Amino acid sequence: FITSPYSQTPTDALPYLLSKHGYTSHFYHGGQTGTMGFDRYTRSAGFDSYTGLEDYPNPDDYDGNWGIYDRPFFGFVAEELSKKEEPFLATLFSLSSHHPYGIPAELVDHYTIYTEDLGRSIRYSDDALRDFFKLMKEEQLLEKTLFVVTADHIPMPKDISFATRIGCFSVPIVYYDYSGQLAAQRTLSQHVDIMPTVIDYLEFPEGYISW
């Protein structure tokens, strides 16, 4: 959708709907601005700001391929969010667990249990996310935030069931509410369900159009 001619068509995207209730919306991606058309689409979707590689203060954290390594970029985003006026929506699109699965050279020996670059990069991104949650707690943002964690597609398939057009997009979607308001459960879901799920969670009264 983002790379199609329809990407600039106005839609009832989540940033637009939340803006009616006083939310600002911010998109963060450690890659170069223009990558995958994110910057253009975020404007169309109603995001108030876009932060990319060019806005990051330390070029030494560049991975040589996609952009800024996840761990320092996640920390940068947590610091930026601590300065935002509430309420806000923030989207953080990671990149280290994407091919060619690079991690900082000084950390390769830290993940010697993994013999492949893929395993090391996923563990590295997992640690980056763990540190991000710790920082959010320190900034007193953890208790009042609904987190949605998901992926766009799987990496290299290790099982034949993931090597299909459907299996390639069989990824988890996690809704995490530290306050415990959400009861633990498992259900079948899709990415298009994220927006109505969030709106329902926030209990906004007006109707909207969803895919």
N, C-alpha and C positions, 0 to 999 in steps of 0.2 A: 504493500500500500504506500509506504513512504517513498519508494522510487517510481511510483506510477504517476500518470498525469493527474490523478485524483487527489494527490497528497495535499494540494493547496485548497481543496474544497472545504469550506467551513463545516465542522461537525460538532456535535455535543460532546466534545472530549472532556476528560476529567478536570483539567485545569480551568476550562471555561465554566463548568458547572460549579466548581468549588469557589470560583471568583465571586459568584452571587452571594456567597456567605462570608465574604471577607478574607478568603484565603489568597495568598500569593503563591506562585508556582515557579519552581526552579529546576533546571535540568543540568546534570553534571556528567561529563564524559571526558576521560583523560586523553582521548584521541584528538587529532587535528580537526579544527572546525571545518565542517563540510563532509566529514566522514559519514558515509551511508545516508547523507541527507538529513541527519538529525537536526541540525540547526534550522533548516528551512521548515521542517515539519513542526518543530516545537513552537515556532512563531505562529503557525497556522492553528495549532492545537490550543493556543492561549497561554503558553508559558511566559512568565514575565522576564526570565533571564536564562541565558545559556552560558555555561562555563566549560571551556575546553582546554586543550594542551597549552594554548597561547596565554591562558590566564593563570597558569600554574607558576609559582614563583621560583622553583628550583629545576632548571633544565637537566641537571645531573641525574634526575630520577627517570629520564626517558629510556625506554626499553630498546630503542633502536628499530622498532617495527611499528607497533600500534600507537604507542603513546606513553603516558606515565604509568609506572608500575602500580598495581592496585594498592599495596600497603600504604605508601606515602600519600597517594591520591585520596584514599578513603579517610585518612587522618585530616587531610586538607579540607575535605567536604564536611567532616564533623565539626571542625573549627568554624567553617563558614556558616553552617546551620545554627550554631550557637549564637550568631549575631543577627539572625533573622527575626523579624517581628512575627509573633504567632497570631493566628494559625497559618500554617504553610503546608504546601505539598512539595516534596523533593523527589526527584528521580535520579538514581545513580546507576549508570551503565558501566559495568566493569569490563576489563579487557585482557587481564593476564592469563586467564584460563582459555584463551583463544589461540589457535595455531599462529605462530610456531611454539607456543607454550613456554615463553621465556620467563625466567625469574632472575633477580639480582645474582650475579656471579658469586658473591660472598655467601649466599645462602644455599647454594647447590649441595654442599656437604651436610647441611642441616637436614636435608630430606633424602639421605642415602638409602632409606628403606625402599624408596621408589626407584625402579630401574629405568623408567621411561619419563621423558619430558612432560607428558600429559599428566601423569600421577603427581609429579612434583608441583606443576603449575596449579592443579586443582587444590592440593593441600595448602599451597601458598595463598591462594585466593580465599580459602576457608579461614586461614589464620588472619588474613586481612579483615575479613568480615567480623571475626571474633573481636579483634581489636577495635573495630568500628563501633560495635555494640557497647564495649567498655567505655569508649569515649562519649557515646551518647548518654550513658548513665552518669558519667562525671559532669556532663553539661546539663543534667536534669531534664533531658529530653526523652529518656527511655520510657518513663512511666506514662507519658501522655501521647504516645505515638503508636499508630497502627503501621506495622511493617509488612510489606509484601515482597517476598523474595522468590524470584523465578529465573528461568533461563530462556533464551530465544530458541535454541536447538541444542542437541547433544553434540559432544566432540566426536572423535573417531570411535565408531561403534566397536565394542568388544564382544557383542552378542549379535547374532544374525537378526534377532527380532527388532533391533534398532537400526538395521541397515535398509529400511524401507522408507518410502515417502511419508508414511504415518509414524513409524517408529522414530524417525529422525527428530520429530517434534514431541515425543513423549517425555516431557520434562515435569518436574515437580513445581507446584505453586504453594508457597507457604505463607499463611497469614499469621502474624505473630503479634500478640497483644500482651505486653508484660504485666498489665494490670489484672489479667485473668478474666476479663469480660467475655472473651470468646471461649466457649467450651471446646475441649479437645475432641476432634473428630476427623475422619477421613471421608473424602467424597471425590467423585469424578468431576473434573472441571476443565475449562479451557481459558486461554488468555482473554477471550472476549468477555468472560465472566468477571474479570477483575473490577472493571468500572462499576457495574451494578452491585457487586458485592460490597465495595467500599462505600457507595452511596447509601446502601441499605444499612450498613454498620453505623454510619453517621446520622441515620434517621432524618434525612432531609424530606420535607413534606411534599415538594412539588414533583410533578412527573418529568420524564425525560425520555429521549429516544436512545436506545442501545442496540447494538448488533446482536 
